Amino acid sequence: MQFRPKSLFMKLAELAKELHITTDSFIKFIQDFDLELSECISTDFEVKEDFARFARENISFLKNYQKDLEQPKTVEDIAGNISQPADKVAEVIRKEKPAIYENGVYRSSVSSFGVDQKLGGDYNFVYNYFGKRMPLAKRDFIGYRDLFFYISKALDPFANENTTLTDWGIHRPAGIILYGPPGSGKIFWAHKIAQIIGYQFKEIKKYYLGTSFVDGNETSFNDFLLETMKQEKVVLFMDDFDNVMMERTATSSVNSCDEETKEIILHHIDRFEEEELLMVASANTLTGIDREILAPGRFDVVIPVFPPNVQERAEIILYYMTKDLSDEALLKQILEKNNADHLPFWNEISARMKVFSNTMLIDFTQSLKKRIRTRYLKDNSLDIDIKKHLQPALREASAKLTDEYFEQMSSFIKDITVNNYDDFTTRIENLKQELQHYRIVEKPRQAIGFTHNSDSK
């Protein structure tokens, strides 16, 4: 089969159309086979050359993959397809926690090929196309493939505006809420949203709210918003959204400035799509936000931002331990002597950092680097055992694991269970287990009163 040459800057949707394979199948394939996202597509869904070559040269395999993916099937069906024991197949599927019909048949989100790959099936022909792994320091972001694809799907009306609006009547969202515990990277993802849709990023500073004076002239948030709406393609970011947009109740009062801000946004939000403005807000929780704000056509897209999982924690640590180092850097040499320039070194400490936020991981790497430097200045030697400094650095970073943070994490789990459970089932269940690690179980107290003879025996 012959294909005409394609531009290097080809979108995933264009490749899917050329090969008659759905974009959803491509996305699931990347996740099933644990392919590094930066080796397949860019942030704005431009296909990398190696991935395009793989797809064109293995179109029959990808079509079979799609056909299998779309077919409802039982554990026994999958086991028969890949010649693997049913109990092992069931164990893999349990970890993935897919949706299931009442009759025990798995929906089309389960791939026989993906299960086979996790059970050791030989798919070297796939990985041979991606032999050169991009260094962590050069990636757009680390991990979070599931969240990236989820966000991209929510932003589809921006990428395919003509077909989504004229064929389906689906409008672009006017507002998006990124919600999650502090330090999880909500501002990072707000910037990433702007990058994906090709909009400029603009942040609402606290002093923009209410009335202020700039160069001696009185200005208001309403003036700021109207001026922003005149600009072309803007992502307007607001932090602390759950506090600013709090619902007024009989038991809770609302700041008059926040109430005014809310009314101004509600007044103008119907024009956001027309003016090519997308408002992205960050919140620690969705609980308490005024229901008028969450109404359809307003901030009706909510996206959870999770703390990193155990694998992502290891990758983030390695990224920040090696970031900005020159080839001759002393720290780089010390890391290499400890084999700490590779991920396996960090797996054990990462497993101990349950529910750590991105900020806590950065704190850990900064503390560790300072301790290594102090030891080097004292001994003037590169022979430093990094493992001896892991525990003190971990203890210092753990200072942010406060009761308040645990409460925020617990509230986050409740939010995502209500709003996004089917989208992130595995992450949610893993996060529940990690949070449970910190729960204190008190021993039952002895009942007050005298002990009966029968009780003492």
N, C-alpha and C positions, 0 to 999 in steps of 0.2 A: 504494500500500500504506500503510495507516494504522498508526501505532504509538501505544500509550498513553504518556502522559507518564511519564518516569522520574525518580527521585531523582537529585540531583547526585552523591550518594555511592554510585554503582553500581560494583560490582566487574566486572573484565574478564570473569570467568567467567560472570557474569549477562548481560552484553551478548552474549557468544558464544552462550549458550543461547537468548537472545531471537532472534538473527539466524540461528541454525543454522549458525554458522561456528566452527570450533575455535579455542581459545585459542592453540594452536601456530601457526595460520595468522596470527592477529593479531600474534603476537610476531615471526614471520619477516617479515611485511609492514613492521613498524616498523623492523627492521634493514635490509631490502632498500632501503627508500626513505630511509634515513638520517634518520628523524624524531627530533627531540630528545625523549628519554624524558619529560622533565618537561612536555612539551606534550601527551602522550598519556595517561599514567597516573601515579599517585603511587607512592611506595615500597611502600605496602600494597595496590597494584593497584586503587585507586579510579580509575575512568575520568574523564578531564577532559572538560568539556562540549563543547569543539570536536571532540575525537576521536569522542565518541559521535554528534555530529551528522553528522560525515563518514561514519561507518560506516552510519548509518541511511539517509542520502541516496545512498549509493553501494554498496548491498548487492549489486547485480548484478555490479559490478566485483570486489568482494571474494569473491564466490562463484566467479567465473571464475578469480581469483587462486588460490584454494584448490584448485580442480579441477586447474589447471595444476601447482601445487606437488606434488600427490599423484601425478602421472603420471610414471613413469620415461621418460626421453627421451635421445636422442643430441644431439651438437652440431648435426647437420644438422636434427634435429627443431626445436630451439630457433631456429636461424637461419631456418627456414621460417616458424615461428610469428610472428616479429617482423620479418621481411623485412630481416635484417641479414646481412652477409657471415659465412660460417662461421669464417674465420680470426680475425675480431674477437671473435666469440662465444667461441671457444676460449680466447683470451687473457684475457678477463674471468673465465672459469671457472677457468683455471689459477691466477689470483690468489686466488680464493676457496678453492681446494683442497678441493672436496667429495668425499664418498665415492663410489666408482664400482664398478659390478659388473664381473665378469671379461669380459663381452662388450662392454664399452665404453659401456653405458647408464648414465646418471647416475641416482642414487637421487632420491627425492622431495624432497631438500633444496634442489634447484636450481629457481629460479623463472624462467620466460621473461620475465616482467614485470620482475623484478629485474635481469636481464641487459640488457634493453632500456633500462631507466632509466639504467644505467651507461654505455650507448652513446649517450646523448643523446636518448632517447625523450621525447616531450612528455607530461609528467604534471603540468602546472601545476594541473590541477583538484584534485590531491591537496594540493599545497602552499598553495593559496589558503585552505584551512581553517586553516592554521597560520601566519598572517602575522605575529603578534606573538611574536617570540622572547623567551623568558624570559631576563633578564640572568644571566650566569654566577654572580653573587654570590647569587642567589636560588634556585639549583637545589639539589636534594637532594645530588647528586654529579655529577661531570663524566665523560663518556664511560662506558666499561665496561658498555655495554648488554648485551653477550654474557655477561659475568660475572654481572650482575644477574639476567638471565633464567635462567641456569644455577643460581644459588643459589635462586631462587624455585621452580624445579622440584624441587630437593632438599627444599624446605620445604613442598611441596604437601600432605603428610599432616597438617600443622598447619592449613592453610586448609580442607581438605576431609576432615577426620578421619572423618566418618561413612561416606562412600562409599569412601575408600581402605582403611579397616579392614574394614567389613562386606561390601563388594562384592569386594574384592581381597585382603584379609588382609595389607595393607601397614601396618606399624607406623610410628609416628613415630621418627626416629632418636634415640638416647640421647646420642650424641656426634658432633661434627663437628670435623675438623681443617682449619684454614686454613693452607696451607703456601706459602712463597715467600721470596725474599731479604729481608734487613733493609730497612726503610724503604718497603715496598711497600704498606702500608696494611692490615695484617691486623686490627689493633684497630678501625679504622674499619669494616671489614666485619663484625666481630663485633657492634658496636653496631647496624649495619644489619640484621643477622639478627634481633636482638631487636625492632627496630622493625617489621620485616615481619610477624612472628608475634604481635606485641602482648605480649611478655614484658618484665619488668623486667630490667635489666642489672646484674650484680654481678660484681666481679673478685676473684679469689683473689690476695691479696697474698703476697709471699714469706714474710713472717713468720707467715702462717697455717699454713704447712707445719710438720710436726713438733709439738713441744710448746712453748707460750709462756705468759706470764702476763699477764692483762688485769685491771686494777683489783685486783691482788693475788690473783686466782684462776687456778689452773692450767687451761689449755684446750688442746685438740689439734685437728688438722685433721679428725679424725673427728667431734668435737663440732661444729665449724663446718659440716661437710657435712650432718650430721643436722639442725641448726638451719635451714639453707638449704632443705632438702627439705620443711620444714614450711610454708614461705612459698608464696604462690601464683604460679605461672607465672614461673619465673626462668631466664634465660640466665646460666650460670655460666662465666666466662671464665678460662682459665689460659694464661699466657704461657710461653715457653721449654719447650714441651711435649716437643720432641725430646730435650732433655737430662734432664728429669725422668723421662720414660718410656723411657729407654734400656734396651735389652736387655742382660742380663748374659751375658757370653761368657767363654771361657777367657782371652782377651787383654785384656778391658776390665772394670774394676771399676765398681760402681754405688754411689753415695752411699746410706748406710743410711736417711737421711731420705727420699730420693727413692723408694727401694724400699718404704718404709712407705706413702708417699702413693699409689703405684701399687696396692698391695694393698687399701687402703681404697676407692679408686675402683672397682676390680674387684669388691669385695665388695658395693657398693651400687648398681652401675650398672643391674642388672636392675629396680630400683625407680624409675629416673629417669622413665620414661614415665608410670607410674602417679601419681607425685608432681608431674607437669608441670614437670620440670626438664630443660633441655637444656644439656649441657656443650659449650662451644665452646673449642677450643684453638688456639694459634698455634705454628707450627714453621717453622724455616728449611728443614728437609728431612724427608722421611719415612724416609730411610735410617737404620737403627739403632733405630727405635722397636720396642719389644717386640711381637712378633706377636700375643700374647694381647690386647693393647690394640686391635689392628686387626681382631679377629675379628668375624664377623657379630653384630649386635645390640649392639655396643659402639661404638667409633669407626670405623664402617665407611663413613662419608661423608667423602671428602677433596676439598677445593676449592682449586684453585691461585689464588693472588693475584699477578697479574703487575705488573711495573713498567709505567708508562704507555707507550703507543705514541706515534709522532711527533705525531699530531693531538691526542691527549690531553695531551701535554707542553705544546703551545702553549696549550691551553685552561687548563691548571693555572697556567701562568706568568701569563697575563692575569688569571685569578681572583685570585691572590695579589698581583699588582701593583695591583689596584683595590679589594681587600677593605678595608672599613671607611673608605673615603675619603668625605668630605663632597663635596657638589656644588662647593664653592668651594676644595677642597683644592689646594695648590700642585702636588703630584705629579700630580693629575688634569689640571691645566692643561698641565703639561709633557708628559704622555703624549699629550694631544690635539694639541699642536703637532707631535709626531713621528708622528702617526697610530698611536701605540702603544696606543691604546685599542681597537684592532680586531685580530682574530686574524692577518691576513696579515703584520703587522709581525713577529710572533714565529715564523713558520714556518721561517725560515732558521736561527735559533739553535737552535730545537727539533730540527731535523734533525741538528745536531752533538752533541746530548746523548744519544748512543746508550747504552742500558741504564741511564740515569739513574733512580734511585728517586724516589718522591714527596718524600722528605726532602731529596734533593739539589736538587730543583727549588725547594723552599722556601728552602733555603740560597742558591740563586742569586738569587731575588727579593729576599731580605733584603740580600744583598751589593750588588745593583744599586741598591736604594733608598737605601742608605747612601752610595753613591758619587754618586748624583744629588744628594742633600741636601748633601753636602760641596761639590760644585761650585756649587750654588745659594748657599750661605753665603759662598763665596769671591767670586763674581761679582755676587751679588744680582740675578740675571737669570733669567727663565724660558726664555731661548733656549739650551737645553742640548741638544746632540746625543746622544741616548741611545745610538746605535750605537757611539759611541766608548768607552762604558763596558761594553759587552756582553762583550768578550773578557776583561778583568780579572775580572769577576764569574764568568764561566764557568770561568776558571782556578782561582779560589778554591773554587768548588763541586765541581770535579773532584778535589779532594784526597781525597774519599772513594772514588774509583775505585782501590781498592787491589788487590793480588794476592789477598788474602783475599776481597774482594767478588766478584772475577771467578770464583774457585773456587766460591763460594756460588751464583753465577749459573749456572755450568756444572752444578753438582749439581742445581739447580732444573730445568734443561732436561732432565736425565736422568729426574728424577722425573715431570715432566708428560708426557714422551714415553711412559713406561710406563703412567701412570694416566689421563691425560686427553687423549691426542693427538687422537682423533676429535672431541672437544668443542671444541678450541681450535687446530685445525691452522694457521690463518693466523697467529695470534699466535705460536705456537711457532716456525714457520719464520722469521718476521720477527725474532724475538728471537735466533735462531741467527745470522742474518746480522749483526745489530748487534753481538753478542758477538765474531764473527769479525773485525770491524773492529779489535779491540784485540790480536789475536794477532800475535806477532812471528815472522816467518819468517826463520830464519837462513840466510845464504848457505852453500852447501856448502864445507867446508874442503878445502884441497888435501891430497891424500894424502901421508903422510910417506914420504920416500925420494927418490932421485934421479929426475930427469925424463928420460925416454927421448927420443931424437932425434925419434921419430915424434910424441911428445906435444907437443913445442915448436913443431911446424910449424902 
